[in-house]
């Protein structure tokens, strides 16, 4: 039986090597071929956001949606599209990857070389970096949220900006794709305030 593996990034349609992974050391590597040789069995390698989107479309919050968009908000920002119960990869295997569309022309530098990508604004590390820039303090998302709930004004400003950026980026996807369901996953998806504040931020765009 084949072994299924989910990974950030996707396999290039040109040479079969991994691309667009936020685990940057794997980009350009023949990971699919190497794993099959090392494990001695057939490997089915798929983008982790696509795996998440498919699971939610078939069994979870997006069940029975004709068009479901699965969002990963965590160490990186990813996305997957499921059409009528099947993953839609696109010819270049990047369908749904909203993390590298730009929403701020002069925004922070992204590992892809661009500026103002969703990845550089909405990932967990991006939130932590925004807080460090604003306060000089090092904290992860959990700590920032604790500070926010304790009334810290800097945490409130940083998170409010994060919500605005999320609203812009998500509205772009919705306006283009018009999905029946959008399902959030990844570590940051556990933040209750997103579900309280994001609908208005999306509607404003």
Backbone as CSV, one residue per row, in Angstrom:
resi,resn,N_x,N_y,N_z,CA_x,CA_y,CA_z,C_x,C_y,C_z
1,UNK,0.836,-1.198,0.000,0.000,0.000,0.000,0.873,1.251,0.000
2,UNK,0.422,2.296,-0.693,1.191,3.542,-0.682,1.097,4.227,0.676
3,UNK,2.061,5.071,0.951,2.093,5.850,2.170,1.814,7.307,1.821
4,UNK,0.838,7.915,2.468,0.497,9.305,2.216,1.222,10.235,3.181
5,UNK,1.783,11.322,2.651,2.507,12.307,3.461,2.046,13.706,3.063
6,UNK,1.694,14.510,4.058,1.359,15.906,3.823,2.562,16.774,4.149
7,UNK,2.804,17.787,3.334,3.965,18.647,3.541,3.648,20.077,3.128
8,UNK,4.262,21.055,3.785,4.172,22.414,3.249,4.804,22.442,1.856
9,UNK,4.271,23.280,0.990,4.784,23.354,-0.365,4.132,22.319,-1.263
10,UNK,4.629,22.221,-2.487,4.076,21.275,-3.451,5.172,20.829,-4.400
11,UNK,4.895,19.765,-5.129,5.866,19.253,-6.083,5.760,20.018,-7.400
12,UNK,6.892,20.445,-7.906,6.920,21.165,-9.163,6.424,20.289,-10.301
13,UNK,5.576,20.859,-11.155,5.111,20.140,-12.337,6.220,19.987,-13.365
14,UNK,7.302,20.752,-13.212,8.400,20.710,-14.173,9.421,19.626,-13.859
15,UNK,9.855,19.568,-12.591,10.930,18.621,-12.274,10.637,17.721,-11.083
16,UNK,9.450,17.839,-10.479,9.073,16.959,-9.379,9.713,17.289,-8.048
17,UNK,10.465,18.388,-7.978,11.095,18.788,-6.723,10.151,19.680,-5.918
18,UNK,10.398,19.751,-4.615,9.520,20.537,-3.755,9.734,22.033,-4.003
19,UNK,8.637,22.790,-3.952,8.712,24.242,-4.115,7.716,24.901,-3.171
20,UNK,7.945,26.181,-2.914,7.011,27.017,-2.144,6.807,26.551,-0.708
21,UNK,7.757,25.839,-0.146,7.624,25.391,1.233,8.232,26.417,2.174
22,UNK,7.538,26.683,3.292,8.132,27.580,4.285,9.212,26.869,5.101
23,UNK,9.335,25.551,4.939,10.514,24.823,5.412,11.540,24.932,4.287
24,UNK,12.230,26.063,4.280,12.949,26.484,3.079,14.070,25.533,2.656
25,UNK,14.640,24.796,3.602,15.734,23.887,3.256,15.276,22.757,2.337
26,UNK,13.966,22.519,2.263,13.442,21.447,1.418,13.162,21.902,-0.004
27,UNK,13.087,23.219,-0.219,12.794,23.714,-1.563,13.907,23.323,-2.534
28,UNK,13.495,22.836,-3.696,14.445,22.414,-4.706,14.977,21.008,-4.513
29,UNK,14.506,20.329,-3.475,14.993,18.977,-3.181,14.038,17.914,-3.748
30,UNK,14.585,16.788,-4.199,13.746,15.697,-4.737,13.167,14.841,-3.604
31,UNK,12.408,15.474,-2.716,11.962,14.801,-1.499,11.070,13.600,-1.803
32,UNK,10.236,13.709,-2.827,9.344,12.603,-3.169,10.141,11.378,-3.611
33,UNK,11.067,11.612,-4.513,11.920,10.528,-4.995,12.772,9.951,-3.869
34,UNK,13.345,10.822,-3.039,14.207,10.362,-1.948,13.435,9.518,-0.941
35,UNK,12.223,9.941,-0.604,11.425,9.191,0.365,11.056,7.812,-0.176
36,UNK,10.704,7.747,-1.448,10.350,6.445,-2.039,11.543,5.504,-2.023
37,UNK,12.725,6.035,-2.318,13.927,5.196,-2.299,14.247,4.745,-0.880
38,UNK,14.155,5.682,0.061,14.542,5.375,1.446,13.565,4.404,2.102
39,UNK,12.276,4.583,1.825,11.260,3.758,2.486,10.905,2.511,1.684
40,UNK,11.304,2.480,0.420,11.056,1.295,-0.390,9.601,1.042,-0.678
41,UNK,8.833,2.107,-0.805,7.424,1.944,-1.126,6.919,3.182,-1.845
42,UNK,5.757,3.054,-2.448,5.171,4.183,-3.169,4.710,5.241,-2.173
43,UNK,5.059,6.501,-2.464,4.686,7.626,-1.610,3.743,8.544,-2.361
44,UNK,2.650,8.899,-1.720,1.746,9.922,-2.240,1.991,11.190,-1.425
45,UNK,2.613,12.175,-2.049,2.982,13.410,-1.359,1.998,14.499,-1.751
46,UNK,1.406,15.154,-0.757,0.417,16.191,-1.040,0.625,17.373,-0.109
47,UNK,0.290,18.550,-0.600,0.362,19.759,0.213,-0.496,19.606,1.464
48,UNK,0.041,20.037,2.614,-0.672,19.827,3.873,-1.986,20.599,3.942
49,UNK,-2.033,21.793,3.352,-3.287,22.561,3.355,-4.337,21.870,2.492
50,UNK,-3.914,21.246,1.399,-4.854,20.482,0.582,-5.417,19.302,1.359
51,UNK,-4.551,18.638,2.115,-5.010,17.511,2.941,-6.042,17.980,3.966
52,UNK,-5.742,19.107,4.592,-6.676,19.672,5.570,-8.002,20.028,4.912
53,UNK,-7.925,20.719,3.764,-9.140,21.143,3.078,-9.989,19.939,2.665
54,UNK,-9.344,18.896,2.173,-10.078,17.705,1.751,-10.761,17.023,2.930
55,UNK,-10.045,16.919,4.045,-10.632,16.295,5.234,-11.846,17.082,5.720
56,UNK,-11.733,18.403,5.732,-12.855,19.227,6.201,-14.025,19.189,5.222
57,UNK,-13.727,19.130,3.912,-14.790,19.100,2.913,-15.547,17.780,2.916
58,UNK,-14.843,16.706,3.252,-15.500,15.401,3.237,-16.085,14.990,4.580
59,UNK,-15.415,15.407,5.666,-15.808,14.895,6.983,-16.053,15.963,8.038
60,UNK,-15.677,17.211,7.753,-15.685,18.221,8.799,-16.605,19.398,8.554
61,UNK,-16.117,20.596,8.891,-16.939,21.801,8.869,-17.389,22.197,7.470
62,UNK,-16.670,21.728,6.436,-17.068,22.045,5.071,-17.768,20.899,4.376
63,UNK,-18.287,19.970,5.159,-18.898,18.770,4.586,-20.003,19.129,3.595
64,UNK,-19.925,18.503,2.430,-20.924,18.636,1.366,-20.894,19.995,0.667
65,UNK,-19.913,20.844,0.963,-19.788,22.111,0.237,-19.301,21.819,-1.180
66,UNK,-19.931,22.410,-2.169,-19.501,22.199,-3.549,-18.111,22.781,-3.768
67,UNK,-17.864,23.938,-3.153,-16.551,24.579,-3.218,-16.130,24.927,-1.795
68,UNK,-15.056,24.309,-1.329,-14.556,24.574,0.024,-13.140,25.118,-0.062
69,UNK,-12.870,26.129,0.742,-11.523,26.689,0.820,-10.995,26.445,2.221
70,UNK,-9.925,25.674,2.321,-9.309,25.392,3.611,-8.123,26.303,3.830
71,UNK,-8.075,26.938,4.990,-7.048,27.928,5.321,-6.168,27.391,6.441
72,UNK,-4.865,27.465,6.254,-3.921,27.158,7.322,-3.315,28.457,7.827
73,UNK,-3.462,28.710,9.112,-2.853,29.866,9.774,-1.996,29.325,10.911
74,UNK,-0.693,29.307,10.705,0.193,28.762,11.727,1.608,29.229,11.489
75,UNK,2.539,28.290,11.509,3.927,28.627,11.204,4.022,29.262,9.826
76,UNK,3.168,28.828,8.919,3.040,29.434,7.601,1.575,29.683,7.310
77,UNK,1.315,30.242,6.139,-0.063,30.497,5.696,-0.280,29.716,4.405
78,UNK,-1.213,28.804,4.436,-1.486,27.986,3.261,-2.965,27.928,2.970
79,UNK,-3.286,27.299,1.864,-4.689,27.166,1.498,-4.881,26.043,0.510
80,UNK,-6.069,25.481,0.514,-6.397,24.414,-0.419,-7.827,24.562,-0.896
81,UNK,-8.066,24.181,-2.135,-9.393,24.259,-2.741,-9.902,22.847,-3.009
82,UNK,-11.143,22.588,-2.586,-11.781,21.304,-2.871,-13.056,21.583,-3.663
83,UNK,-13.135,20.979,-4.845,-14.295,21.129,-5.720,-15.033,19.805,-5.804
84,UNK,-16.273,19.808,-5.336,-17.110,18.598,-5.380,-16.382,17.389,-4.811
85,UNK,-15.706,17.591,-3.677,-15.066,16.499,-2.972,-13.697,16.108,-3.466
86,UNK,-13.127,16.872,-4.399,-11.805,16.543,-4.928,-10.889,17.768,-4.839
87,UNK,-9.632,17.518,-4.495,-8.642,18.596,-4.444,-8.445,19.166,-5.842
88,UNK,-8.400,20.497,-5.909,-8.047,21.156,-7.164,-6.638,21.719,-6.999
89,UNK,-5.679,21.117,-7.707,-4.287,21.531,-7.600,-3.901,22.636,-8.565
90,UNK,-4.507,22.649,-9.736,-4.075,23.545,-10.797,-2.870,22.973,-11.517
91,UNK,-2.590,23.426,-12.737,-1.501,22.852,-13.526,-0.119,23.048,-12.921
92,UNK,0.060,24.102,-12.121,1.357,24.349,-11.476,1.369,23.909,-10.010
93,UNK,0.296,23.243,-9.572,0.189,22.717,-8.205,0.236,23.825,-7.145
94,UNK,-0.329,24.986,-7.458,-0.338,26.089,-6.489,-1.744,26.633,-6.247
95,UNK,-2.776,25.956,-6.743,-4.142,26.438,-6.539,-4.446,26.563,-5.051
96,UNK,-5.023,27.673,-4.670,-5.394,27.906,-3.277,-4.310,28.499,-2.418
97,UNK,-3.093,28.612,-2.950,-1.989,29.116,-2.125,-2.034,30.643,-2.033
98,UNK,-2.915,31.109,-1.187,-3.150,32.549,-1.031,-2.041,33.246,-0.247
99,UNK,-1.122,32.485,0.332,-0.098,33.058,1.208,0.873,33.994,0.525
100,UNK,0.963,33.909,-0.802,1.929,34.760,-1.496,1.268,35.734,-2.468
101,UNK,0.007,36.089,-2.163,-0.513,37.252,-2.873,-0.292,38.462,-1.971
102,UNK,0.051,39.563,-2.586,0.499,40.752,-1.858,-0.671,41.659,-1.539
103,UNK,-0.718,42.128,-0.291,-1.783,43.054,0.092,-1.235,44.396,0.575
104,UNK,0.093,44.493,0.761,0.734,45.760,1.120,1.985,45.900,0.250
105,UNK,2.005,46.916,-0.587,3.088,47.055,-1.565,4.461,47.157,-0.905
106,UNK,4.555,47.885,0.194,5.847,48.074,0.866,5.880,47.359,2.214
107,UNK,5.187,46.235,2.291,5.096,45.492,3.538,6.386,44.761,3.870
108,UNK,6.367,43.955,4.936,7.570,43.238,5.363,8.063,42.253,4.306
109,UNK,9.360,42.015,4.328,9.995,41.092,3.383,9.561,39.664,3.694
110,UNK,9.198,38.940,2.649,8.807,37.542,2.785,9.963,36.654,2.325
111,UNK,10.006,35.424,2.794,11.075,34.517,2.387,11.062,34.240,0.888
112,UNK,9.916,34.505,0.218,9.844,34.286,-1.222,10.558,35.385,-1.996
113,UNK,10.942,36.452,-1.298,11.614,37.570,-1.932,10.712,38.765,-2.171
114,UNK,9.403,38.567,-2.054,8.461,39.661,-2.216,8.235,40.409,-0.917
115,UNK,7.470,41.468,-0.997,7.108,42.244,0.190,5.588,42.325,0.317
116,UNK,5.130,42.296,1.555,3.715,42.450,1.805,2.868,41.249,1.476
117,UNK,3.479,40.061,1.353,2.710,38.832,1.134,1.874,38.517,2.378
118,UNK,0.777,37.828,2.162,-0.045,37.372,3.286,0.797,36.563,4.269
119,UNK,1.673,35.720,3.753,2.566,34.914,4.599,3.356,35.783,5.563
120,UNK,3.843,36.919,5.075,4.702,37.790,5.891,3.910,38.650,6.862
121,UNK,2.575,38.569,6.789,1.727,39.391,7.645,0.839,38.582,8.589
122,UNK,0.457,37.375,8.190,-0.542,36.627,8.955,-0.040,35.351,9.615
123,UNK,1.176,34.912,9.329,1.679,33.702,9.975,1.952,33.957,11.457
124,UNK,2.104,32.886,12.218,2.458,33.023,13.626,3.746,33.802,13.829
125,UNK,4.829,33.460,13.099,6.065,34.232,13.225,5.897,35.697,12.839
126,UNK,5.027,35.984,11.866,4.781,37.371,11.468,4.100,38.145,12.591
127,UNK,3.153,37.509,13.265,2.486,38.157,14.397,3.479,38.431,15.510
128,UNK,4.346,37.460,15.789,5.361,37.635,16.834,6.334,38.758,16.475
129,UNK,6.715,38.831,15.204,7.648,39.868,14.765,7.003,41.254,14.834
130,UNK,5.728,41.345,14.497,5.028,42.626,14.596,4.984,43.102,16.043
131,UNK,4.791,42.176,16.968,4.754,42.536,18.392,6.142,42.932,18.881
132,UNK,7.161,42.215,18.424,8.531,42.569,18.819,8.906,43.956,18.297
133,UNK,8.519,44.255,17.066,8.807,45.561,16.480,8.111,46.677,17.250
134,UNK,6.887,46.406,17.686,6.103,47.426,18.385,6.547,47.626,19.826
135,UNK,7.040,46.573,20.464,7.293,46.642,21.910,8.734,46.353,22.315
136,UNK,9.484,45.720,21.438,10.826,45.269,21.814,10.809,43.983,22.608
137,UNK,9.620,43.414,22.805,9.474,42.198,23.597,9.307,40.984,22.684
138,UNK,9.887,39.866,23.103,9.761,38.617,22.352,8.636,37.796,22.967
139,UNK,7.675,37.429,22.126,6.545,36.644,22.608,5.967,35.852,21.451
140,UNK,5.386,34.705,21.761,4.698,33.948,20.719,3.231,34.370,20.688
141,UNK,2.476,33.784,19.766,1.079,34.181,19.596,0.271,33.991,20.877
142,UNK,0.540,32.905,21.586,-0.198,32.645,22.821,0.056,33.736,23.848
143,UNK,1.315,34.165,23.963,1.645,35.233,24.892,1.049,36.560,24.480
144,UNK,1.036,36.831,23.183,0.458,38.080,22.686,-1.029,38.122,22.980
145,UNK,-1.707,36.997,22.775,-3.142,36.947,23.062,-3.420,37.111,24.544
146,UNK,-2.560,36.542,25.392,-2.727,36.728,26.841,-2.587,38.198,27.200
147,UNK,-1.615,38.869,26.591,-1.433,40.297,26.844,-2.629,41.101,26.342
148,UNK,-3.128,40.729,25.189,-4.316,41.394,24.638,-5.486,41.284,25.599
149,UNK,-5.709,40.099,26.120,-6.849,39.880,27.009,-6.649,40.531,28.370
150,UNK,-5.387,40.853,28.692,-5.094,41.570,29.939,-5.147,43.084,29.749
151,UNK,-5.495,43.520,28.534,-5.650,44.938,28.279,-4.410,45.651,27.778
152,UNK,-3.408,44.907,27.339,-2.185,45.532,26.832,-2.482,46.271,25.529
153,UNK,-2.215,47.593,25.504,-2.568,48.412,24.344,-1.740,48.055,23.116
154,UNK,-0.459,47.724,23.303,0.389,47.366,22.166,-0.097,46.065,21.537
155,UNK,-0.451,45.081,22.367,-0.966,43.821,21.853,-2.276,44.051,21.105
156,UNK,-3.096,44.958,21.640,-4.367,45.281,20.985,-4.127,45.905,19.615
157,UNK,-3.173,46.813,19.523,-2.877,47.471,18.249,-2.330,46.470,17.227
158,UNK,-1.407,45.623,17.679,-0.807,44.638,16.773,-1.858,43.645,16.282
159,UNK,-2.699,43.160,17.180,-3.694,42.173,16.769,-4.784,42.809,15.911
160,UNK,-5.147,44.049,16.206,-6.145,44.737,15.377,-5.638,44.897,13.950
161,UNK,-4.353,45.190,13.807,-3.761,45.297,12.478,-3.760,43.932,11.791
162,UNK,-3.470,42.879,12.566,-3.501,41.517,12.022,-4.897,41.199,11.490
163,UNK,-5.916,41.545,12.248,-7.299,41.300,11.825,-7.625,42.078,10.554
164,UNK,-7.167,43.328,10.459,-7.417,44.116,9.244,-6.779,43.447,8.036
165,UNK,-5.544,42.997,8.195,-4.861,42.324,7.089,-5.565,41.019,6.720
166,UNK,-6.013,40.281,7.724,-6.745,39.051,7.460,-8.020,39.354,6.676
167,UNK,-8.708,40.403,7.061,-9.942,40.784,6.377,-9.707,41.106,4.913
168,UNK,-8.641,41.852,4.620,-8.311,42.199,3.238,-7.993,40.936,2.439
169,UNK,-7.104,40.107,2.989,-6.657,38.911,2.273,-7.800,37.929,2.043
170,UNK,-8.622,37.722,3.070,-9.713,36.766,2.951,-10.782,37.274,1.998
171,UNK,-11.036,38.579,2.013,-12.014,39.156,1.088,-11.563,38.973,-0.351
172,UNK,-10.248,39.101,-0.600,-9.730,38.874,-1.950,-10.047,37.464,-2.426
173,UNK,-9.795,36.485,-1.555,-10.057,35.089,-1.912,-11.545,34.868,-2.165
174,UNK,-12.371,35.380,-1.284,-13.822,35.178,-1.410,-14.355,35.836,-2.676
175,UNK,-13.865,37.034,-2.982,-14.325,37.725,-4.190,-13.949,36.979,-5.463
176,UNK,-12.824,36.287,-5.446,-12.370,35.556,-6.626,-12.989,34.157,-6.695
177,UNK,-12.977,33.449,-5.578,-13.374,32.041,-5.575,-14.857,31.828,-5.277
178,UNK,-15.450,32.703,-4.460,-16.848,32.579,-4.045,-17.152,31.185,-3.503
179,UNK,-16.415,30.744,-2.466,-16.610,29.375,-1.958,-17.902,29.234,-1.152
180,UNK,-18.393,28.016,-1.087,-19.541,27.728,-0.233,-19.136,27.721,1.233
181,UNK,-17.894,27.326,1.495,-17.414,27.243,2.880,-15.948,27.612,2.946
182,UNK,-15.583,28.339,4.002,-14.186,28.618,4.327,-13.939,28.026,5.706
183,UNK,-12.938,27.165,5.815,-12.636,26.500,7.084,-11.213,26.861,7.493
184,UNK,-11.055,27.290,8.742,-9.743,27.684,9.247,-9.099,26.543,10.029
185,UNK,-7.796,26.374,9.836,-7.015,25.406,10.582,-5.652,25.981,10.908
186,UNK,-4.827,25.193,11.576,-3.533,25.682,12.022,-3.626,26.280,13.410
187,UNK,-2.473,26.497,14.027,-2.446,26.939,15.416,-3.198,28.227,15.687
188,UNK,-3.089,29.205,14.784,-3.758,30.485,15.024,-5.270,30.392,14.880
189,UNK,-5.759,29.327,14.254,-7.210,29.189,14.098,-7.910,28.951,15.428
190,UNK,-7.132,28.691,16.487,-7.716,28.485,17.814,-7.969,29.789,18.551
191,UNK,-7.650,30.927,17.931,-7.860,32.223,18.561,-9.330,32.617,18.416
192,UNK,-10.046,32.665,19.525,-11.479,32.954,19.489,-11.779,34.313,18.872
193,UNK,-10.897,35.281,19.102,-11.143,36.638,18.623,-11.229,36.720,17.102
194,UNK,-10.601,35.794,16.409,-10.691,35.807,14.946,-12.148,35.667,14.515
195,UNK,-12.869,34.753,15.138,-14.245,34.487,14.738,-15.190,35.610,15.176
196,UNK,-14.786,36.340,16.199,-15.585,37.473,16.655,-15.380,38.710,15.784
197,UNK,-14.140,38.917,15.321,-13.782,40.180,14.658,-13.638,40.062,13.147
198,UNK,-13.260,38.897,12.660,-12.941,38.772,11.229,-14.135,38.992,10.304
199,UNK,-15.359,38.540,10.630,-16.456,38.772,9.680,-16.633,40.232,9.294
200,UNK,-16.544,41.133,10.263,-16.693,42.556,9.944,-15.503,43.047,9.133
201,UNK,-14.303,42.536,9.440,-13.097,42.951,8.708,-13.169,42.482,7.260
202,UNK,-13.711,41.301,7.042,-13.874,40.796,5.673,-14.934,41.609,4.928
203,UNK,-16.055,41.844,5.588,-17.151,42.584,4.951,-16.748,44.007,4.588
204,UNK,-15.784,44.573,5.307,-15.340,45.956,5.037,-14.552,46.054,3.739
205,UNK,-14.179,44.905,3.178,-13.389,44.906,1.950,-14.143,44.282,0.788
